[in-house]
Amino acid sequence: MVAKLIDEDPEQAYGYSKVALRLASRVAAVREAAGFAAYANQKYSEALAEFRAARRMTGGVELWPVMADCERGLGRPEKALDMAGAPEVHKLDKAGQVEMRLVAAGARRDMGQLDAAIVTLQSPELASSSVQPWTARLRYAYGDALLAAGREDEAREWFAKAIEADKDGSTDASDRLAELDGVEFVDALQGDEAEAGTEVTESADAEPEKPQQAESAAPEAVDVDVADDVDADVADDDVVVADDGEAVERDRD
């Protein structure tokens, strides 16, 4: 349940994770889920503790990148960089190594080292023309780093490449590219409200019509029935998610 709700309602996911912890705190999957729920709510210290607990239970390294990102969230980018150079990184699969690279680049940016962040992201995975699950985020992070360094033309190119790989809309690369091209989006609802406001103003400014002189014949009486309708809206609340490890960089990233 936590994993299903973490993107839609992080706070509820966090609430569910706390309940799960009370019921099964010795289950690694529960500790990991609790870590991701805390991470989604920027509770980095709590997330890191849960990720560490899950890692002790499983002995795996999958959570290493997110644990490193938690260190970034806690204001310790140097620690995140130390983790990026640790032996555990070599045990990660390709996706994990790319994630670790994203975290390391984010840590460099946290320290004001923009050029180093750009170099950190340069890799065979970035240069590859094949589209993998991490491709859009990697290209996006590279474009964002280039833009931060003032290299706007290159940033535009990489945001466009990120859009090509972003089949599920995991980034806002299209919005970033539009901003660079000077395109401004106007919310359709806001536009309708503004137009309605203009009509009301014009109506208020118009001169009232002068009443017509009464005719000698009395008007026929008219019966009018007025019905008032009342609508009631019901709001539904949603749910939860989880995960574990130390800080990872999403670019923050």
Phi and psi restraints in degrees (value plus and minus 20) as a CYANA .aco file:
   2 VAL   PHI     -80.1   -40.1
   2 VAL   PSI     -66.0   -26.0
   3 ALA   PHI     -83.8   -43.8
   3 ALA   PSI     -52.8   -12.8
   4 LYS   PHI     -93.2   -53.2
   4 LYS   PSI     -51.5   -11.5
   5 LEU   PHI    -117.8   -77.8
   5 LEU   PSI     -30.8     9.2
   6 ILE   PHI     -79.4   -39.4
   6 ILE   PSI     -55.3   -15.3
   7 ASP   PHI    -101.1   -61.1
   7 ASP   PSI     -56.7   -16.7
   8 GLU   PHI    -101.2   -61.2
   8 GLU   PSI     -59.8   -19.8
   9 ASP   PHI    -167.1  -127.1
   9 ASP   PSI      60.6   100.6
  10 PRO   PHI     -75.4   -35.4
  10 PRO   PSI     -57.8   -17.8
  11 GLU   PHI     -86.5   -46.5
  11 GLU   PSI     -61.8   -21.8
  12 GLN   PHI     -89.5   -49.5
  12 GLN   PSI     -56.5   -16.5
  13 ALA   PHI     -80.9   -40.9
  13 ALA   PSI     -60.7   -20.7
  14 TYR   PHI     -83.2   -43.2
  14 TYR   PSI     -62.1   -22.1
  15 GLY   PHI     -81.5   -41.5
  15 GLY   PSI     -62.7   -22.7
  16 TYR   PHI     -83.9   -43.9
  16 TYR   PSI     -58.2   -18.2
  17 SER   PHI     -84.1   -44.1
  17 SER   PSI     -55.1   -15.1
  18 LYS   PHI     -86.9   -46.9
  18 LYS   PSI     -57.9   -17.9
  19 VAL   PHI     -85.2   -45.2
  19 VAL   PSI     -64.6   -24.6
  20 ALA   PHI     -81.5   -41.5
  20 ALA   PSI     -58.0   -18.0
  21 LEU   PHI     -83.5   -43.5
  21 LEU   PSI     -58.4   -18.4
  22 ARG   PHI     -86.4   -46.4
  22 ARG   PSI     -49.7    -9.7
  23 LEU   PHI    -110.2   -70.2
  23 LEU   PSI     -51.3   -11.3
  24 ALA   PHI    -168.6  -128.6
  24 ALA   PSI      39.7    79.7
  25 SER   PHI     -90.1   -50.1
  25 SER   PSI     -33.5     6.5
  26 ARG   PHI    -116.0   -76.0
  26 ARG   PSI     -11.9    28.1
  27 VAL   PHI    -118.0   -78.0
  27 VAL   PSI     102.7   142.7
  28 ALA   PHI     -77.6   -37.6
  28 ALA   PSI     -61.8   -21.8
  29 ALA   PHI     -83.1   -43.1
  29 ALA   PSI     -54.6   -14.6
  30 VAL   PHI     -89.3   -49.3
  30 VAL   PSI     -62.1   -22.1
  31 ARG   PHI     -85.2   -45.2
  31 ARG   PSI     -58.8   -18.8
  32 GLU   PHI     -85.5   -45.5
  32 GLU   PSI     -64.0   -24.0
  33 ALA   PHI     -82.8   -42.8
  33 ALA   PSI     -60.2   -20.2
  34 ALA   PHI     -83.6   -43.6
  34 ALA   PSI     -56.5   -16.5
  35 GLY   PHI     -84.1   -44.1
  35 GLY   PSI     -64.0   -24.0
  36 PHE   PHI     -89.1   -49.1
  36 PHE   PSI     -54.0   -14.0
  37 ALA   PHI     -85.6   -45.6
  37 ALA   PSI     -62.7   -22.7
  38 ALA   PHI     -86.4   -46.4
  38 ALA   PSI     -59.7   -19.7
  39 TYR   PHI     -81.8   -41.8
  39 TYR   PSI     -61.8   -21.8
  40 ALA   PHI     -85.2   -45.2
  40 ALA   PSI     -44.0    -4.0
  41 ASN   PHI    -120.7   -80.7
  41 ASN   PSI      -5.0    35.0
  42 GLN   PHI      40.9    80.9
  42 GLN   PSI       8.4    48.4
  43 LYS   PHI    -115.3   -75.3
  43 LYS   PSI      52.7    92.7
  44 TYR   PHI     -87.0   -47.0
  44 TYR   PSI     -56.1   -16.1
  45 SER   PHI     -84.7   -44.7
  45 SER   PSI     -64.7   -24.7
  46 GLU   PHI     -85.9   -45.9
  46 GLU   PSI     -61.9   -21.9
  47 ALA   PHI     -81.8   -41.8
  47 ALA   PSI     -63.5   -23.5
  48 LEU   PHI     -81.9   -41.9
  48 LEU   PSI     -61.1   -21.1
  49 ALA   PHI     -83.2   -43.2
  49 ALA   PSI     -61.3   -21.3
  50 GLU   PHI     -89.1   -49.1
  50 GLU   PSI     -60.5   -20.5
  51 PHE   PHI     -82.9   -42.9
  51 PHE   PSI     -61.8   -21.8
  52 ARG   PHI     -82.6   -42.6
  52 ARG   PSI     -61.1   -21.1
  53 ALA   PHI     -82.9   -42.9
  53 ALA   PSI     -64.5   -24.5
  54 ALA   PHI     -83.8   -43.8
  54 ALA   PSI     -59.2   -19.2
  55 ARG   PHI     -86.4   -46.4
  55 ARG   PSI     -57.9   -17.9
  56 ARG   PHI     -84.0   -44.0
  56 ARG   PSI     -55.4   -15.4
  57 MET   PHI     -92.6   -52.6
  57 MET   PSI     -56.4   -16.4
  58 THR   PHI    -119.8   -79.8
  58 THR   PSI     -48.1    -8.1
  59 GLY   PHI      57.0    97.0
  59 GLY   PSI     -14.1    25.9
  60 GLY   PHI    -104.6   -64.6
  60 GLY   PSI     151.4   191.4
  61 VAL   PHI    -136.4   -96.4
  61 VAL   PSI     -15.1    24.9
  62 GLU   PHI     -78.1   -38.1
  62 GLU   PSI     -50.3   -10.3
  63 LEU   PHI    -107.7   -67.7
  63 LEU   PSI     -19.5    20.5
  64 TRP   PHI     -75.7   -35.7
  64 TRP   PSI     -67.7   -27.7
  65 PRO   PHI     -82.1   -42.1
  65 PRO   PSI     -63.9   -23.9
  66 VAL   PHI     -90.0   -50.0
  66 VAL   PSI     -49.8    -9.8
  67 MET   PHI     -84.8   -44.8
  67 MET   PSI     -59.6   -19.6
  68 ALA   PHI     -86.2   -46.2
  68 ALA   PSI     -56.3   -16.3
  69 ASP   PHI     -88.9   -48.9
  69 ASP   PSI     -51.2   -11.2
  70 CYS   PHI     -83.1   -43.1
  70 CYS   PSI     -57.7   -17.7
  71 GLU   PHI     -81.7   -41.7
  71 GLU   PSI     -59.9   -19.9
  72 ARG   PHI     -81.4   -41.4
  72 ARG   PSI     -65.6   -25.6
  73 GLY   PHI     -81.2   -41.2
  73 GLY   PSI     -47.7    -7.7
  74 LEU   PHI    -107.6   -67.6
  74 LEU   PSI     -13.5    26.5
  75 GLY   PHI      60.1   100.1
  75 GLY   PSI       6.7    46.7
  76 ARG   PHI    -143.1  -103.1
  76 ARG   PSI      44.4    84.4
  77 PRO   PHI     -81.6   -41.6
  77 PRO   PSI     -50.1   -10.1
  78 GLU   PHI     -82.7   -42.7
  78 GLU   PSI     -59.6   -19.6
  79 LYS   PHI     -85.2   -45.2
  79 LYS   PSI     -59.0   -19.0
  80 ALA   PHI     -82.4   -42.4
  80 ALA   PSI     -59.9   -19.9
  81 LEU   PHI     -87.4   -47.4
  81 LEU   PSI     -57.2   -17.2
  82 ASP   PHI     -81.0   -41.0
  82 ASP   PSI     -61.4   -21.4
  83 MET   PHI     -87.4   -47.4
  83 MET   PSI     -52.1   -12.1
  84 ALA   PHI     -86.4   -46.4
  84 ALA   PSI     -42.0    -2.0
  85 GLY   PHI    -123.7   -83.7
  85 GLY   PSI     -11.6    28.4
  86 ALA   PHI     -99.1   -59.1
  86 ALA   PSI     137.6   177.6
  87 PRO   PHI     -78.5   -38.5
  87 PRO   PSI     -47.7    -7.7
  88 GLU   PHI     -78.2   -38.2
  88 GLU   PSI     -49.7    -9.7
  89 VAL   PHI     -82.1   -42.1
  89 VAL   PSI     -54.7   -14.7
  90 HIS   PHI     -90.5   -50.5
  90 HIS   PSI     -35.9     4.1
  91 LYS   PHI    -110.3   -70.3
  91 LYS   PSI     -27.8    12.2
  92 LEU   PHI     -94.4   -54.4
  92 LEU   PSI     132.0   172.0
  93 ASP   PHI     -95.8   -55.8
  93 ASP   PSI     159.5   199.5
  94 LYS   PHI     -78.9   -38.9
  94 LYS   PSI     -64.3   -24.3
  95 ALA   PHI     -81.5   -41.5
  95 ALA   PSI     -60.8   -20.8
  96 GLY   PHI     -85.8   -45.8
  96 GLY   PSI     -57.7   -17.7
  97 GLN   PHI     -88.4   -48.4
  97 GLN   PSI     -58.1   -18.1
  98 VAL   PHI     -84.7   -44.7
  98 VAL   PSI     -61.7   -21.7
  99 GLU   PHI     -81.9   -41.9
  99 GLU   PSI     -60.5   -20.5
 100 MET   PHI     -85.1   -45.1
 100 MET   PSI     -56.5   -16.5
 101 ARG   PHI     -85.1   -45.1
 101 ARG   PSI     -59.6   -19.6
 102 LEU   PHI     -83.5   -43.5
 102 LEU   PSI     -61.0   -21.0
 103 VAL   PHI     -85.8   -45.8
 103 VAL   PSI     -64.0   -24.0
 104 ALA   PHI     -82.5   -42.5
 104 ALA   PSI     -61.1   -21.1
 105 ALA   PHI     -84.0   -44.0
 105 ALA   PSI     -59.4   -19.4
 106 GLY   PHI     -83.7   -43.7
 106 GLY   PSI     -58.8   -18.8
 107 ALA   PHI     -84.2   -44.2
 107 ALA   PSI     -59.4   -19.4
 108 ARG   PHI     -81.7   -41.7
 108 ARG   PSI     -62.2   -22.2
 109 ARG   PHI     -86.4   -46.4
 109 ARG   PSI     -57.2   -17.2
 110 ASP   PHI     -78.5   -38.5
 110 ASP   PSI     -52.1   -12.1
 111 MET   PHI    -111.2   -71.2
 111 MET   PSI     -15.0    25.0
 112 GLY   PHI      59.8    99.8
 112 GLY   PSI      -5.7    34.3
 113 GLN   PHI    -118.7   -78.7
 113 GLN   PSI      53.3    93.3
 114 LEU   PHI     -83.9   -43.9
 114 LEU   PSI     -64.9   -24.9
 115 ASP   PHI     -82.6   -42.6
 115 ASP   PSI     -59.7   -19.7
 116 ALA   PHI     -86.3   -46.3
 116 ALA   PSI     -55.3   -15.3
 117 ALA   PHI     -84.1   -44.1
 117 ALA   PSI     -61.5   -21.5
 118 ILE   PHI     -83.0   -43.0
 118 ILE   PSI     -65.1   -25.1
 119 VAL   PHI     -83.9   -43.9
 119 VAL   PSI     -58.7   -18.7
 120 THR   PHI     -79.7   -39.7
 120 THR   PSI     -55.9   -15.9
 121 LEU   PHI    -100.2   -60.2
 121 LEU   PSI     -38.5     1.5
 122 GLN   PHI     -90.8   -50.8
 122 GLN   PSI     100.2   140.2
 123 SER   PHI    -182.4  -142.4
 123 SER   PSI     147.6   187.6
 124 PRO   PHI     -78.9   -38.9
 124 PRO   PSI     -54.2   -14.2
 125 GLU   PHI     -85.3   -45.3
 125 GLU   PSI     -56.7   -16.7
 126 LEU   PHI     -90.1   -50.1
 126 LEU   PSI     -59.5   -19.5
 127 ALA   PHI     -98.0   -58.0
 127 ALA   PSI     -39.0     1.0
 128 SER   PHI     -84.5   -44.5
 128 SER   PSI     122.0   162.0
 129 SER   PHI    -107.2   -67.2
 129 SER   PSI     -33.3     6.7
 130 SER   PHI     -96.0   -56.0
 130 SER   PSI     126.6   166.6
 131 VAL   PHI    -120.3   -80.3
 131 VAL   PSI      99.8   139.8
 132 GLN   PHI    -135.7   -95.7
 132 GLN   PSI     150.7   190.7
 133 PRO   PHI     -76.2   -36.2
 133 PRO   PSI     -48.1    -8.1
 134 TRP   PHI    -114.7   -74.7
 134 TRP   PSI     -27.5    12.5
 135 THR   PHI     -77.4   -37.4
 135 THR   PSI     -68.4   -28.4
 136 ALA   PHI     -80.6   -40.6
 136 ALA   PSI     -65.1   -25.1
 137 ARG   PHI     -87.1   -47.1
 137 ARG   PSI     -57.1   -17.1
 138 LEU   PHI     -87.0   -47.0
 138 LEU   PSI     -65.2   -25.2
 139 ARG   PHI     -85.5   -45.5
 139 ARG   PSI     -58.7   -18.7
 140 TYR   PHI     -83.5   -43.5
 140 TYR   PSI     -65.6   -25.6
 141 ALA   PHI     -81.4   -41.4
 141 ALA   PSI     -58.1   -18.1
 142 TYR   PHI     -87.0   -47.0
 142 TYR   PSI     -64.8   -24.8
 143 GLY   PHI     -81.7   -41.7
 143 GLY   PSI     -59.9   -19.9
 144 ASP   PHI     -85.9   -45.9
 144 ASP   PSI     -59.7   -19.7
 145 ALA   PHI     -86.5   -46.5
 145 ALA   PSI     -60.6   -20.6
 146 LEU   PHI     -82.7   -42.7
 146 LEU   PSI     -62.0   -22.0
 147 LEU   PHI     -84.3   -44.3
 147 LEU   PSI     -60.8   -20.8
 148 ALA   PHI     -82.9   -42.9
 148 ALA   PSI     -48.5    -8.5
 149 ALA   PHI    -107.9   -67.9
 149 ALA   PSI     -17.1    22.9
 150 GLY   PHI      64.8   104.8
 150 GLY   PSI      -8.1    31.9
 151 ARG   PHI    -117.7   -77.7
 151 ARG   PSI      51.7    91.7
 152 GLU   PHI     -83.7   -43.7
 152 GLU   PSI     -63.3   -23.3
 153 ASP   PHI     -82.2   -42.2
 153 ASP   PSI     -62.9   -22.9
 154 GLU   PHI     -87.7   -47.7
 154 GLU   PSI     -57.9   -17.9
 155 ALA   PHI     -81.6   -41.6
 155 ALA   PSI     -63.3   -23.3
 156 ARG   PHI     -78.9   -38.9
 156 ARG   PSI     -62.6   -22.6
 157 GLU   PHI     -80.7   -40.7
 157 GLU   PSI     -63.4   -23.4
 158 TRP   PHI     -98.0   -58.0
 158 TRP   PSI     -48.7    -8.7
 159 PHE   PHI     -85.5   -45.5
 159 PHE   PSI     -58.8   -18.8
 160 ALA   PHI     -84.1   -44.1
 160 ALA   PSI     -59.7   -19.7
 161 LYS   PHI     -87.5   -47.5
 161 LYS   PSI     -54.7   -14.7
 162 ALA   PHI     -84.7   -44.7
 162 ALA   PSI     -59.4   -19.4
 163 ILE   PHI     -81.4   -41.4
 163 ILE   PSI     -60.1   -20.1
 164 GLU   PHI     -80.5   -40.5
 164 GLU   PSI     -54.4   -14.4
 165 ALA   PHI    -113.6   -73.6
 165 ALA   PSI     -32.5     7.5
 166 ASP   PHI    -109.2   -69.2
 166 ASP   PSI      60.3   100.3
 167 LYS   PHI     -96.6   -56.6
 167 LYS   PSI     -45.7    -5.7
 168 ASP   PHI    -129.7   -89.7
 168 ASP   PSI      -7.8    32.2
 169 GLY   PHI      47.0    87.0
 169 GLY   PSI      17.4    57.4
 170 SER   PHI     -96.6   -56.6
 170 SER   PSI     -33.2     6.8
 171 THR   PHI    -146.5  -106.5
 171 THR   PSI     149.2   189.2
 172 ASP   PHI    -126.0   -86.0
 172 ASP   PSI      15.7    55.7
 173 ALA   PHI     -76.9   -36.9
 173 ALA   PSI     -57.6   -17.6
 174 SER   PHI     -84.4   -44.4
 174 SER   PSI     -58.7   -18.7
 175 ASP   PHI     -87.6   -47.6
 175 ASP   PSI     -60.6   -20.6
 176 ARG   PHI     -84.8   -44.8
 176 ARG   PSI     -60.0   -20.0
 177 LEU   PHI     -86.3   -46.3
 177 LEU   PSI     -60.7   -20.7
 178 ALA   PHI     -82.6   -42.6
 178 ALA   PSI     -59.7   -19.7
 179 GLU   PHI     -81.5   -41.5
 179 GLU   PSI     -62.9   -22.9
 180 LEU   PHI     -84.7   -44.7
 180 LEU   PSI     -51.6   -11.6
 181 ASP   PHI    -108.2   -68.2
 181 ASP   PSI     -17.0    23.0
 182 GLY   PHI      58.5    98.5
 182 GLY   PSI      -1.7    38.3
 183 VAL   PHI    -105.6   -65.6
 183 VAL   PSI     111.1   151.1
 184 GLU   PHI    -136.0   -96.0
 184 GLU   PSI     105.3   145.3
 185 PHE   PHI    -114.1   -74.1
 185 PHE   PSI     117.9   157.9
 186 VAL   PHI    -138.0   -98.0
 186 VAL   PSI     107.1   147.1
 187 ASP   PHI     -82.5   -42.5
 187 ASP   PSI     108.5   148.5
 188 ALA   PHI     -79.9   -39.9
 188 ALA   PSI     -59.7   -19.7
 189 LEU   PHI     -85.2   -45.2
 189 LEU   PSI     -61.8   -21.8
 190 GLN   PHI     -83.3   -43.3
 190 GLN   PSI     -57.8   -17.8
 191 GLY   PHI     -83.5   -43.5
 191 GLY   PSI     -61.8   -21.8
 192 ASP   PHI     -84.8   -44.8
 192 ASP   PSI     -59.8   -19.8
 193 GLU   PHI     -85.5   -45.5
 193 GLU   PSI     -60.3   -20.3
 194 ALA   PHI     -84.6   -44.6
 194 ALA   PSI     -60.4   -20.4
 195 GLU   PHI     -85.4   -45.4
 195 GLU   PSI     -60.7   -20.7
 196 ALA   PHI     -84.3   -44.3
 196 ALA   PSI     -58.3   -18.3
 197 GLY   PHI     -83.4   -43.4
 197 GLY   PSI     -58.4   -18.4
 198 THR   PHI     -84.8   -44.8
 198 THR   PSI     -61.8   -21.8
 199 GLU   PHI     -83.3   -43.3
 199 GLU   PSI     -60.1   -20.1
 200 VAL   PHI     -84.2   -44.2
 200 VAL   PSI     -61.9   -21.9
 201 THR   PHI     -82.9   -42.9
 201 THR   PSI     -64.7   -24.7
 202 GLU   PHI     -82.8   -42.8
 202 GLU   PSI     -58.4   -18.4
 203 SER   PHI     -85.9   -45.9
 203 SER   PSI     -58.2   -18.2
 204 ALA   PHI     -89.6   -49.6
 204 ALA   PSI     -53.0   -13.0
 205 ASP   PHI     -97.6   -57.6
 205 ASP   PSI     -40.4    -0.4
 206 ALA   PHI     -86.4   -46.4
 206 ALA   PSI     124.8   164.8
 207 GLU   PHI     -90.6   -50.6
 207 GLU   PSI     116.0   156.0
 208 PRO   PHI     -87.3   -47.3
 208 PRO   PSI     126.4   166.4
 209 GLU   PHI     -92.4   -52.4
 209 GLU   PSI     123.9   163.9
 210 LYS   PHI     -96.5   -56.5
 210 LYS   PSI     118.1   158.1
 211 PRO   PHI     -85.5   -45.5
 211 PRO   PSI     121.8   161.8
 212 GLN   PHI     -96.6   -56.6
 212 GLN   PSI     133.1   173.1
 213 GLN   PHI     -88.5   -48.5
 213 GLN   PSI     122.9   162.9
 214 ALA   PHI     -85.8   -45.8
 214 ALA   PSI     118.8   158.8
 215 GLU   PHI    -106.6   -66.6
 215 GLU   PSI     139.4   179.4
 216 SER   PHI     -86.1   -46.1
 216 SER   PSI     -54.1   -14.1
 217 ALA   PHI    -104.1   -64.1
 217 ALA   PSI     114.4   154.4
 218 ALA   PHI     -93.1   -53.1
 218 ALA   PSI     117.0   157.0
 219 PRO   PHI     -88.8   -48.8
 219 PRO   PSI     131.4   171.4
 220 GLU   PHI     -90.3   -50.3
 220 GLU   PSI     124.0   164.0
 221 ALA   PHI     -91.8   -51.8
 221 ALA   PSI     122.1   162.1
 222 VAL   PHI    -143.9  -103.9
 222 VAL   PSI     108.6   148.6
 223 ASP   PHI    -114.0   -74.0
 223 ASP   PSI     111.2   151.2
 224 VAL   PHI    -144.6  -104.6
 224 VAL   PSI     106.5   146.5
 225 ASP   PHI    -122.3   -82.3
 225 ASP   PSI     110.0   150.0
 226 VAL   PHI    -133.8   -93.8
 226 VAL   PSI     105.5   145.5
 227 ALA   PHI    -131.8   -91.8
 227 ALA   PSI     111.5   151.5
 228 ASP   PHI    -124.5   -84.5
 228 ASP   PSI     106.4   146.4
 229 ASP   PHI    -125.7   -85.7
 229 ASP   PSI     119.3   159.3
 230 VAL   PHI    -145.0  -105.0
 230 VAL   PSI     103.6   143.6
 231 ASP   PHI    -121.0   -81.0
 231 ASP   PSI     122.2   162.2
 232 ALA   PHI    -139.9   -99.9
 232 ALA   PSI     112.6   152.6
 233 ASP   PHI    -125.2   -85.2
 233 ASP   PSI     121.4   161.4
 234 VAL   PHI    -137.5   -97.5
 234 VAL   PSI     107.4   147.4
 235 ALA   PHI    -118.5   -78.5
 235 ALA   PSI     116.8   156.8
 236 ASP   PHI    -127.9   -87.9
 236 ASP   PSI     118.2   158.2
 237 ASP   PHI    -119.8   -79.8
 237 ASP   PSI     134.1   174.1
 238 ASP   PHI    -135.9   -95.9
 238 ASP   PSI    -181.5  -141.5
 239 VAL   PHI    -146.7  -106.7
 239 VAL   PSI    -155.6  -115.6
 240 VAL   PHI    -151.4  -111.4
 240 VAL   PSI     157.2   197.2
 241 VAL   PHI    -184.7  -144.7
 241 VAL   PSI     154.2   194.2
 242 ALA   PHI    -183.3  -143.3
 242 ALA   PSI     153.5   193.5
 243 ASP   PHI     154.4   194.4
 243 ASP   PSI     144.6   184.6
 244 ASP   PHI    -166.4  -126.4
 244 ASP   PSI     140.1   180.1
 245 GLY   PHI     124.4   164.4
 245 GLY   PSI    -194.4  -154.4
 246 GLU   PHI    -124.3   -84.3
 246 GLU   PSI     159.1   199.1
 247 ALA   PHI     -71.8   -31.8
 247 ALA   PSI     120.8   160.8
 248 VAL   PHI    -150.0  -110.0
 248 VAL   PSI     135.1   175.1
 249 GLU   PHI    -123.5   -83.5
 249 GLU   PSI     102.3   142.3
 250 ARG   PHI    -119.3   -79.3
 250 ARG   PSI      -7.7    32.3
 251 ASP   PHI      35.2    75.2
 251 ASP   PSI      29.2    69.2
 252 ARG   PHI     -57.3   -17.3
 252 ARG   PSI     -17.3    22.7
